[in-house]
């Protein structure tokens, strides 16, 4: 394994997420029977030789249900009034020769931080028809939501809890070379 700084096609310069062609989301098992998914619509991520960093506006959580969105805004979950942003920060990516990556980072939600290991693929840079250099980065991982102060839950009548503690995280980033916008 090598870090991006050692790879022949290392990340040089600064790459920023394209908000139109990028997504970040989460998935948690609901009532022990089915996954529930959501996403953050307003976020920014930057990749360079020093690592990956990003923030998301808590108010941009999209769950396709107004009542649930209001509950997620409350102190039970994201406490958006006091904590308007979520953050992620990682050092240099570990990259295999086939583009497979491992990212060791810290996720911060509601003032609580937890280590997160994400894995995925970093594509080689390509140039679009307009002369702009772009590359893709897809990542997946899990985090225990209780480490992030997201402790709300409700017991089910037959046992178990409304929400699982483990949350699946995903990111699909189209990255644009800095200065190309």
Secondary structure, DSSP 8 states (H G I E B T S, - for coil): -EETTTSTT---S-EEE-TTS-EEEEEEEETTTEEEEEEESSEEEEEETTEEEEEEEGGGEE-S-HHHHHHHHSTTTT-TTT--EEEEEE-S-EE-TTSEEEEEEEEEETTEEEEEEEEEEE---EE-TTS-EEEEEEEEEEEEGGGGT-----B-TTSSBSEEEEEEEEEEEEEEETT--
